[in-house]
């Protein structure tokens, strides 16, 4: 009788571990069916006698291209805003363009604009 009491906990541990291993092995990715390019379409029994195979065309996912940010733009001065120091600027696609007073174009912000006299308004 003592051997029967010792065998039951041992057998239950083996059974639970085997069940766990079987569950993990059954859910592994190696055992999932592969995707196919063709789909079988079956029709109603009265309409056709055989099943037709249809090839489905795969569409590749192409991410949206990011917006191209031009280095300079031409803007009407009425659409531009005026900064506190009197310089004109224009915001486009989240980027700020400052006016160059020599050629009239708006250039993408750069640290060198602070020292450049072409970007300071005429007095």
C-alpha positions as CSV (number, residue, x, y, z in Angstrom):
1,X,0.0,0.0,0.0
2,X,2.8,2.4,0.6
3,X,4.0,1.9,-3.0
4,X,0.6,2.8,-4.3
5,X,0.6,6.1,-2.4
6,X,4.0,7.0,-3.7
7,X,3.2,6.2,-7.3
8,X,0.1,8.4,-7.7
9,X,1.8,11.8,-7.2
10,X,4.6,10.7,-9.4
11,X,2.2,9.6,-12.2
12,X,0.2,12.8,-11.9
13,X,3.5,14.9,-12.3
14,X,4.4,12.8,-15.4
15,X,0.9,13.2,-16.9
16,X,0.9,17.0,-16.3
17,X,4.4,17.5,-17.8
18,X,3.5,15.3,-20.8
19,X,0.3,17.3,-21.3
20,X,2.2,20.6,-21.1
21,X,4.8,19.4,-23.6
22,X,2.1,18.1,-26.0
23,X,0.4,21.5,-25.8
24,X,3.6,23.5,-26.5
25,X,4.5,21.2,-29.4
26,X,1.1,21.4,-30.9
27,X,1.1,25.2,-30.9
28,X,4.5,25.7,-32.4
29,X,4.7,27.7,-35.7
30,X,6.2,24.8,-37.6
31,X,2.8,23.1,-37.6
32,X,0.7,25.9,-39.0
33,X,-0.3,25.5,-42.6
34,X,1.5,27.6,-45.2
35,X,-0.3,30.3,-47.1
36,X,-1.1,29.6,-50.7
37,X,-1.6,31.8,-53.7
38,X,-4.7,30.0,-54.9
39,X,-8.1,29.7,-53.5
40,X,-10.6,26.9,-54.3
41,X,-14.1,28.2,-54.8
42,X,-16.9,25.6,-54.7
43,X,-20.3,26.3,-56.2
44,X,-23.8,25.1,-55.4
45,X,-24.5,21.5,-56.4
46,X,-27.0,22.4,-59.0
47,X,-24.9,25.1,-60.8
48,X,-21.6,23.3,-61.6
49,X,-20.2,19.8,-61.3
50,X,-16.6,20.7,-60.4
51,X,-14.8,23.2,-58.3
52,X,-13.0,26.1,-59.9
53,X,-9.5,27.3,-58.8
54,X,-9.0,31.0,-58.7
55,X,-5.6,32.6,-58.5
56,X,-5.5,35.5,-56.1
57,X,-3.0,38.2,-56.9
58,X,-0.9,39.3,-53.9
59,X,-0.5,43.0,-53.4
60,X,2.8,44.1,-51.9
61,X,2.5,46.7,-49.1
62,X,4.4,49.8,-50.0
63,X,4.7,52.4,-47.3
64,X,3.7,56.0,-48.1
65,X,6.7,58.0,-49.2
66,X,7.6,60.8,-46.8
67,X,6.9,64.3,-48.1
68,X,9.9,65.8,-49.9
69,X,10.9,69.0,-48.1
70,X,12.2,71.6,-50.6
71,X,15.1,73.8,-49.5
72,X,13.5,77.0,-50.8
73,X,10.0,78.1,-51.8
74,X,8.4,81.1,-53.3
75,X,5.5,82.6,-51.3
76,X,3.4,85.7,-51.5
77,X,4.4,88.1,-48.7
78,X,0.7,88.5,-47.8
79,X,0.5,84.8,-46.9
80,X,3.7,85.0,-44.7
81,X,3.6,85.9,-41.0
82,X,5.8,88.4,-39.3
83,X,8.1,87.5,-36.4
84,X,8.7,89.8,-33.4
85,X,11.9,91.1,-34.9
86,X,10.2,92.0,-38.2
87,X,11.4,89.1,-40.4
88,X,8.9,87.2,-42.5
89,X,8.4,83.5,-42.2
90,X,6.1,80.8,-43.6
91,X,5.3,77.4,-42.1
92,X,4.9,74.5,-44.6
93,X,4.5,70.8,-43.5
94,X,5.8,71.5,-40.0
95,X,8.9,73.3,-41.2
96,X,9.6,77.0,-41.0
97,X,10.9,79.0,-44.0
98,X,12.4,82.5,-43.6
99,X,12.5,85.2,-46.2
100,X,15.7,86.2,-47.9
101,X,15.3,89.9,-48.7
102,X,17.9,89.9,-51.5
103,X,16.2,87.3,-53.8
104,X,12.7,87.2,-52.3
105,X,12.6,83.5,-51.8
106,X,11.9,81.7,-48.5
107,X,14.6,79.3,-47.3
108,X,14.4,76.4,-44.8
109,X,15.5,77.4,-41.3
110,X,19.2,77.2,-40.6
111,X,21.3,78.6,-37.7
112,X,23.4,80.6,-40.2
113,X,20.4,82.8,-40.9
114,X,20.9,84.8,-37.7
115,X,24.2,86.3,-38.8
116,X,23.4,86.6,-42.5
117,X,22.3,90.2,-43.4
118,X,20.2,88.9,-46.3
119,X,17.7,87.5,-43.9
120,X,17.3,90.6,-41.8
121,X,14.5,93.0,-42.8
122,X,15.4,96.3,-44.5
123,X,15.4,99.3,-42.1
